[in-house]
Amino acid sequence: MLRRFQSCREFELELFGGGTVFSDNKNKDNITVSVGRQNCDVIVYDPTEKVSRHHLDIIEIECPPEEVDTIHFLIRDRSTNGTTISFSFGDYVNSEKVHNTEKMIDVNADEYTPNCPKILLAGKVELNWTDVEAAFARKRDATKPIKDTPLTPKPAPTPAPKTENGQSLIDWLIAIFRKILKN
C-alpha cells in the first residue's frame, strides 16, 4: 500500500529513520483539533509569523474504561519552528521541544484546563487550552448522531380558490387577461 507524506521532512524521516513519523490513527473515533495561524480549529495570533499556518494537531485518544480519570492527548507537530511542551510539578519544570514528531501527554480529567502542560508554539506563543477545550466540544457536538425523528408527510397542497361556476381563480384570471389582450 502506498503512503502519502505531508511534507518533505516527513518523507526524509521515513527514508533515513531519523525520528518518529506520523502514523495514521487506527481508531476513527478520536477527535483531532488543528492549531495554527490560518484555516485551523484554533487560530493563534502571531505577528512575527513564526507559528506555522497549520502548526500542530492535538488528538484526543479514546481511553479504556478503567482510565476514566485521565485524558490522553497526542500532540503532533507539523511546524517549521517546532513546539515546546512544559510540564510543571510544583517547583520543578520539565520542558521538551518537539519538531515534526508526536508526543503523548496525559491530563487529569477532573482538572482539565489548569492541569494541561504549557505549550509554546515556535517557542514564543502560548497555546490557550480553553480555546482547545472549546474546539474539542464543538467537534464532539458535530459528531453526535442526530436523533431519529419519524418523517412526517408534507400536508397536501391547498387547492386553488374557485369561482362561483367552479372555475379555478387562476384560470379565471388568465381568461380575463386574454380578453384584455384581444381588445
N, C-alpha and C positions, 0 to 999 in steps of 0.2 A: 504494500500500500504506500502511495506517495504521501509525503508530508509537506505542507506549505509553511514556509518560515515567514515570520512577521517582520524581520529585519535582517540586514547583513550580519549584524553582531550575533544574532541568534543562530544563523547558519554557521558562522565561524566557531561558535561554542560547540555546536553539534559535531562539526567536522574534526576539530582538534581536541575535543574532550576537555576543554578548559573551564568548565563550570556547569552549573545547572541550566538545563534547557527547559523552557516552558513545556509542561505536559498538559495534554487535554484532560478536562475533567471527566471522570468516569460517571459521576453522579450528576445527572442533568437537573436535579432539584436544587443544587447550590445556586445562590444568588450572587451575581457579580456587580459591583459598583465601580465605575471608572472615575478616575480623578485626573484633572489636568486643566490647562488654560482654556480650551475650546472644545465644544461638542462632547462634553462628558456629563456624567450624572452629578458630580460635584465639581463646580467650576471654581478655580483658585485664581485670585488676582495676583499677578506678579509683574510689576512694572519693568523689572530687569529682563524678563523673558528667559530666565534660567530654568523655570519649570516648563517641561515639555507640554505640547498640546494634549497628548494622551500620556500622562506621566506614569501612572500605575493603576493597577486593578486591585481591589480588595474583594476577596471571595469569601463568603460566609460558608464554612464547611458544615454540613449536617452532622450533628453529634450523635453518638449512640445513646440509647435511653438512660444508661447508667451515669452519663456525664451531663445531667441537667443543669449543674451549677456553672458550667464552663461553655463559652462560645469560642470556637476555633475560627481564626481568620488566616487566609493565605494572602500575603502581600506579594504581588507580582509586579516587580519594577520593569517598566518598558522605556525608561527615560535615557536621555543623553548624559545628564549630570548626576544621576544616582539619587538615592534616598537614604536618610539617616533615621534609624529607629532607636529610640532611647527608652530603656526600662528603668524605672525608679523603684528601689526597695529601701525605704527610709532615707538615710543619707547617702546610700550607695546608688550610683547611676551607671548603667551599662549601656553604651552606645555601640551600634553596629551599622556600618554602611553597606547597603545592598545596591548592586548595579547590574541590571539585566539578569537578575536571579529571583528566586522565590524565597520567602521567609514565612514560616508558620508562627503565629502568635496566639496565645490563649488569653482570654479575658474573662473575669468573673462576671457571670450573668446578672448578679444582684447589683453590682456597682459598675454597670456598663460603661458609661461615659467617663467618670473620674478615674477608672481603673485602666483605661486604654493607654498604650505607650505613646510617647510624644514622637510624632513623625514629622521630620523636616524634609520637604521636597527640595531637591537641589541644594540641601544643606542650609537653606535660608528661610523658606516659607513654611510656617507650621500648619499642619492639616487640622482642621476643626472637626473633631469627632461627632459633634452634634449634627453637622451637615451630613456626615457619612451615615449616621443613625437614621436621619430623615430620608435619605436616598434609599436605604435598605427598606424602610417602612413603605415608601411609595412602590418599590418593586414587589414587596410581599403582597400589597393590596392588589397590584396589577395581575399577579399570578394566581390569585384566589379564584376558584371556579365560580361561575355565575350560578346562582340558584336556579334550579329547573322550575320554570313557570309554565303552566299549561297555556298553550296557544289558544287564544280566543278568536273565533272567526270575526271578520270585519262585519259590521252591520250592513244590511242590504242598502244600496243607494236609494234615497228617497225619489219617488217618481216625480217627473216634471209636473208643475201645476197644469190643470186642464181648463179649457174654456167651457162655456155653457153647453156647447154642442159636442163635447168630448174630444175636441182637437187639443193637442198639447200647446202650451203657451209659446214655445219656441217655433213650432210650425206656424202658428198664427202670426207671430212677428215676422217671420220670413215671407209669408204670403202678403202682408201689408207692405213690406219693403219692396217686393217685386211689383206691386201695384203702383207704388210711388215712382219706381224707375220707368215703368211703361208710360206714365203720363207726362 
